[in-house]
Structures are given as structure tokens and as C-alpha cells.
């Protein structure tokens, strides 16, 4: 899980210039990181490109924190390799 969290933290830095010292599974994307809706979508697009996955709209609506995003990435990566 930490690998995914580190990857997300790097994407936040590279794509959105958000430098936060610690991102944990409990980090709320909108409240803690203060991401606007467009920034969240931009992050999700970067996640899709990095892990070569496709996140559908219904899943986007369920993502509030890093743990949920990581779980979705893991699930999607696993399904893609099956």
C-alpha cells in the first residue's frame, strides 16, 4: 500500500505542485489537501496514466481519501492483469 501512497504523493508534487510532508491512508483529498474538483480529476487522470488503468465515473464519486484511491487502483490493476 505504501508504494501506491508514495506514487500518489509524487503525482501530487509533479502535477499539482502540492508538497505535503506526510500523506497517509487517512488523508482526505478535498479537506486535508484542499483539492478543488478539477484538481481531483487531474490527479485521477495522472493516476490512470501512471498505472495504465481506467477509473469509471461511478468509482470517482466514491473517492474521498487516499485509502479509497489506493484500494481502487489496486482493484483495477488486479482486474486488468486477470
Number of C-alpha atoms within 10 A of each C-alpha: 11 11 9 19 18 14 16 21 19 15 19 21 13 12 12 14 10 15 13 11 6 9 18 13 16 12 15 18 20 15 11 12 15 12 17 12 11 9 16 19 13 17 19 20 15 17 22 15 11 12 14 14 16 15 15 8 8 8 11 15 8 11 19 16 18 20 18 17 22 21 15 17 21 16 11 18 15 10 10 11 6 6
